[in-house]
Amino acid sequence: MADNEEVNGGNSNLGSGFFGVLRDWVTNKIPQIKPLTPYNVYSHYVPLAGSLSYSIFSVTVFIPEISTRLFPRRSIAVANSLLLNSHLGSGLYLYTRHHLAEASTYYRTMYSVYGALLFNFGSVLLWAVTKTLLPENVVVRTAFAVSTSLCMLTIGKEYLDYVDSKVESSN
């Protein structure tokens, strides 16, 4: 019993099955609340807002009528703002990664801008191509848009964590 409580953090109801795995995933994957400092704003909160914009933008690529209905006169401006925020978030996320810490500001900026552009416009290209293959169903397109955006964000984060771990292990 003591071993079971130790594994489950004192909650013996969760077990090591599905709910234990779900608890561990939520604990490790959901961004933690950090104090509002200038560094945390540009290294955590702006990238977090950028990832939200990225996911919302994915839906507007698949279903442009949504932004047209919500913002009849400003739908293109809203879509462009979401894309810009996505660029800013992913660029700052790259800029603050450990593997770029020793690079000069010039190279950190250049690599971050390049990475953000490649990530965002590569995603737009993927979505534009796959949009033609999907049925004209709002639910299917929304589910596909959100799931692909979350998948791309997760894979990107895991990749950068891997690169950072290789830099840390080589030091």
N, C-alpha and C positions, 0 to 999 in steps of 0.2 A: 504494500500500500504506500509506503514512504517513497519507494522508487517511482511509482505512478504519479504521485503528487509532485515529485521533483521534476519529472519530465513535463508535466502539464502546468508548471508554475503555480502549484497549489490548488488548482481547480480539477478535481478528479472527474468531473462530468464531461470534460472535453475529449479525453482519451487520445490515442495516437492515430486514430483513423482520419476520416474526412475532415471533421471539425478541428482536429489538432493541426492538420495541414493548412486548413483555411485560416486558422488563428495565426500560424507562423507566417503565412503569406501576407496577411493584412498587416502584421507587426513589421515586417521587413519591406513591404512594397508601398504602403501608404506614406506619403511624405509627412514628416514630423513637423510640428509647430516649432518654429525657431524664433528667438527674440528679434525684434525689429532693430537691426543695426544696418548701417549702409552696406556692409559686405553681404549680409544675409539677404538684403533686398535684391541686389543685383546677381547674387550667386544662387539664391533659392527661390524667392518669390516671383521675380520676373520670369525665370525659366518655367516655373509652375504655371503662371498666367499664359506664357507662350505655348505650353503643352495643351492647355485648355483651348486656346485660340486655334491651335493646330487641329484639334478634334472637331471643333465647331466648323472650321473652314472646310474640313473634309466633307461634312454634310452639305455645305453650300455648293461644293463642286458637284456632288451627285444630285442634289435637288435645289437648283438655283431659285425655284419659285418660292421657297421658304423665305429667303431674304427679301425677295421682291414683295411678298405679302406683308412681311413685318415692317419693312422700310421701303415704301414704294418709290420715293424720290432719291434715296441714298443707298440702294442695295449694292451698287458697285463699290461705293466708298466703304461700306461695312465689310464687304468681302476683302477689299484691299487692306483695311485696318487689321482684320484677323490675320491675314498673311504677313503683314509687317510685324505684328506682335509675335507671330510664330518665328519669324526670322530673328527678331531681337532676343526672344527667349532661348532659342537653340544656340544662337551665337554666344550669348553670355554664359550659357551652360558649358559650352566647349571652352570658352576663354578661362573659366575658373577651374578646369580640370587639372588634376595633379600632374599628368604627363606633360602639360605645357608650362608648368610652373617655372622652369629654368630658361624658357625661351624669352627673347626680348619682347617688349611690348609690340613692336612692329610685327614680328612673326606670330605672336599669339593672336593679334588682331587679324592678320591675313589668313591664318589657318582657321580661325573661328568664323570669319565671314564666308570663306570658301566652303567649310563644312555645313554651315547653316543654309547657304544657297543650294548646295548639292542635295541635302536632306529634304528641304521643302519643295524645290522644283522637281526633284526626282519623285517625290510623293505625288505631286500634282500630275506628272506624266503617267504614273501608275494608275491614278484614279481616273484620268481622262480615257485611258485605254480600256480599263475594266468597266467603266460606265457603259460603254457600248455593248458589253456582253451581258449586262444584268437586265432583268425585266423591268418594265416601267411601274414598279411597285414601291411606294414610299417606304413601307416597313422594311422590305428587303434591302433597298438602297441605303437607308439610314443605318440599319444593322451592319451592313458591309462597310460603310464609311467609318463608323465608330470603331468597329472591331479592327479594321486595318490600321487606323490611326493609333489605337492603343498598342497594337502589335508592333508597329514601326517604332513607337516611342520606347517600348519595353526592350526590344532588340537593340536599339541604339544605346540605351542606358547600360544594358548588360555588356555590350561591346566596349564602351568607354570604361566601365568598371574593370573589365579584363585588361585593357591597355594600361590603366593606372596601376593595377596589381603587378603587372610585369615590370613597370618602372620602379615601383617600391621594392620588389624582390631583387632587382639588380643593384640597388644601392646598398 
